């Protein structure tokens, strides 16, 4: 997992947003895909109006598109999604980890996976192949160089998940998002049906 380079690239993207004169995104702001898609953000110029103007809302929405383009270029990263017919989050996470572990075993590659469900603290899993044929992914400690960038990478993952969901759901009020996921991430895998 080359997360150090990927986290640095995502941090660079965030810095570009901070410097963009069409946005009012501050360093340290959390970028929530759902809020960006709704055009929520601070107005560029404080006024007596409530919230950003219509033009500013579109600039906030375009942050999602810019984010997907950044994600497409992240080094050492494979993008994919999964969906489940159940609301059982732990079972879904276990199924995703099982599929990822099977893939890495088949390819003889190693990986470190991080999963955060809802607002829970991230959980790390070692997907390095082991001799036992059906060994489940093992909980792991994140290396210190990875821990520093995990929030940035989880933020990027939220962009992918939200845009992939909108691509599949085809919600009319998010029509502008429907094709961003396949257009900007054509190499993305999935959705993996669990």
Secondary structure as a PSIPRED ss2 file (coil, helix, strand):
# PSIPRED VFORMAT (PSIPRED V4.0)

   1 X C   1.000  0.000  0.000
   2 X C   1.000  0.000  0.000
   3 X H   0.000  1.000  0.000
   4 X H   0.000  1.000  0.000
   5 X H   0.000  1.000  0.000
   6 X H   0.000  1.000  0.000
   7 X H   0.000  1.000  0.000
   8 X H   0.000  1.000  0.000
   9 X H   0.000  1.000  0.000
  10 X H   0.000  1.000  0.000
  11 X H   0.000  1.000  0.000
  12 X H   0.000  1.000  0.000
  13 X H   0.000  1.000  0.000
  14 X H   0.000  1.000  0.000
  15 X H   0.000  1.000  0.000
  16 X H   0.000  1.000  0.000
  17 X H   0.000  1.000  0.000
  18 X H   0.000  1.000  0.000
  19 X H   0.000  1.000  0.000
  20 X C   1.000  0.000  0.000
  21 X C   1.000  0.000  0.000
  22 X C   1.000  0.000  0.000
  23 X C   1.000  0.000  0.000
  24 X C   1.000  0.000  0.000
  25 X C   1.000  0.000  0.000
  26 X C   1.000  0.000  0.000
  27 X C   1.000  0.000  0.000
  28 X C   1.000  0.000  0.000
  29 X C   1.000  0.000  0.000
  30 X C   1.000  0.000  0.000
  31 X C   1.000  0.000  0.000
  32 X C   1.000  0.000  0.000
  33 X H   0.000  1.000  0.000
  34 X H   0.000  1.000  0.000
  35 X H   0.000  1.000  0.000
  36 X H   0.000  1.000  0.000
  37 X H   0.000  1.000  0.000
  38 X C   1.000  0.000  0.000
  39 X C   1.000  0.000  0.000
  40 X C   1.000  0.000  0.000
  41 X C   1.000  0.000  0.000
  42 X C   1.000  0.000  0.000
  43 X C   1.000  0.000  0.000
  44 X C   1.000  0.000  0.000
  45 X C   1.000  0.000  0.000
  46 X C   1.000  0.000  0.000
  47 X C   1.000  0.000  0.000
  48 X C   1.000  0.000  0.000
  49 X C   1.000  0.000  0.000
  50 X C   1.000  0.000  0.000
  51 X C   1.000  0.000  0.000
  52 X C   1.000  0.000  0.000
  53 X C   1.000  0.000  0.000
  54 X H   0.000  1.000  0.000
  55 X H   0.000  1.000  0.000
  56 X H   0.000  1.000  0.000
  57 X H   0.000  1.000  0.000
  58 X H   0.000  1.000  0.000
  59 X H   0.000  1.000  0.000
  60 X H   0.000  1.000  0.000
  61 X H   0.000  1.000  0.000
  62 X H   0.000  1.000  0.000
  63 X H   0.000  1.000  0.000
  64 X H   0.000  1.000  0.000
  65 X H   0.000  1.000  0.000
  66 X H   0.000  1.000  0.000
  67 X H   0.000  1.000  0.000
  68 X H   0.000  1.000  0.000
  69 X H   0.000  1.000  0.000
  70 X H   0.000  1.000  0.000
  71 X H   0.000  1.000  0.000
  72 X H   0.000  1.000  0.000
  73 X C   1.000  0.000  0.000
  74 X C   1.000  0.000  0.000
  75 X C   1.000  0.000  0.000
  76 X C   1.000  0.000  0.000
  77 X C   1.000  0.000  0.000
  78 X C   1.000  0.000  0.000
  79 X C   1.000  0.000  0.000
  80 X E   0.000  0.000  1.000
  81 X E   0.000  0.000  1.000
  82 X E   0.000  0.000  1.000
  83 X E   0.000  0.000  1.000
  84 X C   1.000  0.000  0.000
  85 X C   1.000  0.000  0.000
  86 X C   1.000  0.000  0.000
  87 X C   1.000  0.000  0.000
  88 X C   1.000  0.000  0.000
  89 X H   0.000  1.000  0.000
  90 X H   0.000  1.000  0.000
  91 X H   0.000  1.000  0.000
  92 X H   0.000  1.000  0.000
  93 X H   0.000  1.000  0.000
  94 X H   0.000  1.000  0.000
  95 X H   0.000  1.000  0.000
  96 X H   0.000  1.000  0.000
  97 X H   0.000  1.000  0.000
  98 X H   0.000  1.000  0.000
  99 X H   0.000  1.000  0.000
 100 X H   0.000  1.000  0.000
 101 X H   0.000  1.000  0.000
 102 X H   0.000  1.000  0.000
 103 X H   0.000  1.000  0.000
 104 X H   0.000  1.000  0.000
 105 X H   0.000  1.000  0.000
 106 X H   0.000  1.000  0.000
 107 X H   0.000  1.000  0.000
 108 X C   1.000  0.000  0.000
 109 X C   1.000  0.000  0.000
 110 X C   1.000  0.000  0.000
 111 X C   1.000  0.000  0.000
 112 X E   0.000  0.000  1.000
 113 X E   0.000  0.000  1.000
 114 X E   0.000  0.000  1.000
 115 X E   0.000  0.000  1.000
 116 X C   1.000  0.000  0.000
 117 X C   1.000  0.000  0.000
 118 X C   1.000  0.000  0.000
 119 X C   1.000  0.000  0.000
 120 X C   1.000  0.000  0.000
 121 X C   1.000  0.000  0.000
 122 X C   1.000  0.000  0.000
 123 X E   0.000  0.000  1.000
 124 X E   0.000  0.000  1.000
 125 X E   0.000  0.000  1.000
 126 X E   0.000  0.000  1.000
 127 X C   1.000  0.000  0.000
 128 X C   1.000  0.000  0.000
 129 X C   1.000  0.000  0.000
 130 X C   1.000  0.000  0.000
 131 X C   1.000  0.000  0.000
 132 X C   1.000  0.000  0.000
 133 X C   1.000  0.000  0.000
 134 X C   1.000  0.000  0.000
 135 X C   1.000  0.000  0.000
 136 X C   1.000  0.000  0.000
 137 X C   1.000  0.000  0.000
 138 X E   0.000  0.000  1.000
 139 X E   0.000  0.000  1.000
 140 X E   0.000  0.000  1.000
 141 X C   1.000  0.000  0.000
 142 X C   1.000  0.000  0.000
 143 X C   1.000  0.000  0.000
 144 X H   0.000  1.000  0.000
 145 X H   0.000  1.000  0.000
 146 X H   0.000  1.000  0.000
 147 X H   0.000  1.000  0.000
 148 X C   1.000  0.000  0.000
 149 X C   1.000  0.000  0.000
 150 X H   0.000  1.000  0.000
 151 X H   0.000  1.000  0.000
 152 X H   0.000  1.000  0.000
 153 X H   0.000  1.000  0.000
 154 X H   0.000  1.000  0.000
 155 X H   0.000  1.000  0.000
 156 X H   0.000  1.000  0.000
 157 X H   0.000  1.000  0.000
 158 X H   0.000  1.000  0.000
 159 X H   0.000  1.000  0.000
 160 X H   0.000  1.000  0.000
 161 X H   0.000  1.000  0.000
 162 X H   0.000  1.000  0.000
 163 X H   0.000  1.000  0.000
 164 X H   0.000  1.000  0.000
 165 X H   0.000  1.000  0.000
 166 X H   0.000  1.000  0.000
 167 X H   0.000  1.000  0.000
 168 X H   0.000  1.000  0.000
 169 X H   0.000  1.000  0.000
 170 X C   1.000  0.000  0.000
 171 X C   1.000  0.000  0.000
 172 X H   0.000  1.000  0.000
 173 X H   0.000  1.000  0.000
 174 X H   0.000  1.000  0.000
 175 X H   0.000  1.000  0.000
 176 X H   0.000  1.000  0.000
 177 X H   0.000  1.000  0.000
 178 X C   1.000  0.000  0.000
 179 X C   1.000  0.000  0.000
 180 X H   0.000  1.000  0.000
 181 X H   0.000  1.000  0.000
 182 X H   0.000  1.000  0.000
 183 X H   0.000  1.000  0.000
 184 X H   0.000  1.000  0.000
 185 X C   1.000  0.000  0.000
 186 X C   1.000  0.000  0.000
 187 X C   1.000  0.000  0.000
 188 X C   1.000  0.000  0.000
 189 X E   0.000  0.000  1.000
 190 X E   0.000  0.000  1.000
 191 X E   0.000  0.000  1.000
 192 X E   0.000  0.000  1.000
 193 X E   0.000  0.000  1.000
 194 X C   1.000  0.000  0.000
